[in-house]
Amino acid sequence: MSPSKRTLADLRPWQQKLHEIIFGYTTPGGKLFDIVLLWAILLSVLAVMLESVKSLDERFGTLFLVVEWTFTVLFSLEYIARILSSPNPRKYIFSFMGIIDLLSTLPSFVGLFITGSSSLMVIRSIRLIRVFRVLKLTHFMGGANQIGNALYNSRYKITVFLGTVVCVTIIMGTVMYLVEGPENGFEDIPTSIYWAVVTVTTVGYGDIAPNTTFGQMLASLLMILGYAIIAVPTGIVTSEMVNAKNKMGKCPECDAQLTIDNQVFCHMCGTKVPGEEFK
């Protein structure tokens, strides 16, 4: 059978068990696996940060090297296990998380072939990719499912909102170009739109500022509008998250709120939760 057409049932028993542990993050074994993986990710990122401190690197350089390769071997074995237990290995390898998993193992191996003092900075910049391991925390967080669904369900509202913001910044930027002019730093319309974006997002770099009274009044209005603009998408997503939460059931054993679509096991106690009970 073609690997692209395989299902979980087509895998060998040991592969199915491995899949349940690695990918089934709501099962008891999967929960334990993700807790261990979580700590490994956090410790590896901590090691990267401490290694960047020159005094610590000079004193504990050998220890950092051992830790680095320990985590490299660990994440390499995890990556291989994910491929072996995946019904469609190709799909996993080229998925976003599959690429992140691969990137978490490559820098140490690349460092074996890039030598010389002139390439030291290149090696260090490549090794910073290891920080991407932290993105794998989404495997551990059941709430990521709710956030993803909320963002997806509110995509049309957010698109309309962003379109409105773009129109406002273009209009206000053009008006400020006409009011202030090149003599006050608003040299052209794109520069004025840049100022409007910086202002409406309440960043306020201060590299361009209106000098006329009318321009300052418009800037004040845009600043106040910026606070409302920040609040709108937050309210949209929050509303969708509440709606999604109300549609989910609870664990009959520990009464924990289920957070994943078609959840089979409770992420808190590991109790099996048949879908029929929550329809």
CORJO-V725314 format. One record per residue. N is the residue number from 1. RES is the residue in one letter. BURIAL is # if it has 24 or more other C-alpha atoms within 12 Angstrom, else .. Layout:
n/res/burial
N/RES/BURIAL
N/RES/BURIAL
//
This chain:
n/res/burial
1/M/.
2/S/.
3/P/.
4/S/.
5/K/.
6/R/.
7/T/.
8/L/#
9/A/.
10/D/.
11/L/.
12/R/.
13/P/.
14/W/.
15/Q/#
16/Q/.
17/K/.
18/L/#
19/H/#
20/E/#
21/I/#
22/I/#
23/F/#
24/G/#
25/Y/#
26/T/#
27/T/#
28/P/#
29/G/#
30/G/#
31/K/#
32/L/#
33/F/#
34/D/#
35/I/#
36/V/.
37/L/#
38/L/#
39/W/.
40/A/#
41/I/#
42/L/#
43/L/.
44/S/#
45/V/#
46/L/.
47/A/#
48/V/#
49/M/.
50/L/.
51/E/#
52/S/.
53/V/.
54/K/.
55/S/.
56/L/.
57/D/.
58/E/.
59/R/.
60/F/.
61/G/.
62/T/.
63/L/.
64/F/#
65/L/.
66/V/.
67/V/#
68/E/#
69/W/#
70/T/.
71/F/#
72/T/#
73/V/.
74/L/.
75/F/#
76/S/#
77/L/.
78/E/#
79/Y/#
80/I/#
81/A/#
82/R/#
83/I/#
84/L/#
85/S/#
86/S/#
87/P/#
88/N/#
89/P/#
90/R/.
91/K/.
92/Y/#
93/I/.
94/F/.
95/S/.
96/F/.
97/M/#
98/G/#
99/I/.
100/I/#
101/D/#
102/L/#
103/L/#
104/S/#
105/T/#
106/L/#
107/P/#
108/S/#
109/F/.
110/V/.
111/G/#
112/L/.
113/F/.
114/I/.
115/T/.
116/G/.
117/S/.
118/S/.
119/S/.
120/L/.
121/M/.
122/V/.
123/I/#
124/R/.
125/S/.
126/I/#
127/R/#
128/L/#
129/I/#
130/R/#
131/V/#
132/F/#
133/R/#
134/V/#
135/L/#
136/K/#
137/L/#
138/T/#
139/H/#
140/F/#
141/M/#
142/G/#
143/G/.
144/A/.
145/N/#
146/Q/#
147/I/#
148/G/.
149/N/#
150/A/#
151/L/#
152/Y/.
153/N/.
154/S/#
155/R/.
156/Y/.
157/K/.
158/I/#
159/T/.
160/V/.
161/F/.
162/L/.
163/G/.
164/T/.
165/V/#
166/V/.
167/C/.
168/V/#
169/T/#
170/I/#
171/I/#
172/M/#
173/G/#
174/T/#
175/V/#
176/M/#
177/Y/#
178/L/#
179/V/#
180/E/#
181/G/#
182/P/.
183/E/.
184/N/.
185/G/#
186/F/#
187/E/.
188/D/.
189/I/#
190/P/.
191/T/#
192/S/#
193/I/#
194/Y/#
195/W/#
196/A/#
197/V/#
198/V/#
199/T/#
200/V/#
201/T/#
202/T/.
203/V/.
204/G/.
205/Y/.
206/G/.
207/D/.
208/I/#
209/A/#
210/P/#
211/N/.
212/T/.
213/T/.
214/F/.
215/G/#
216/Q/.
217/M/.
218/L/#
219/A/#
220/S/.
221/L/.
222/L/#
223/M/#
224/I/.
225/L/#
226/G/#
227/Y/.
228/A/.
229/I/#
230/I/.
231/A/.
232/V/.
233/P/#
234/T/.
235/G/.
236/I/#
237/V/#
238/T/.
239/S/.
240/E/#
241/M/#
242/V/.
243/N/.
244/A/#
245/K/#
246/N/.
247/K/.
248/M/#
249/G/#
250/K/#
251/C/#
252/P/.
253/E/.
254/C/.
255/D/.
256/A/.
257/Q/#
258/L/#
259/T/#
260/I/#
261/D/#
262/N/.
263/Q/#
264/V/#
265/F/#
266/C/#
267/H/#
268/M/#
269/C/#
270/G/#
271/T/#
272/K/#
273/V/#
274/P/.
275/G/.
276/E/.
277/E/.
278/F/.
279/K/.
//
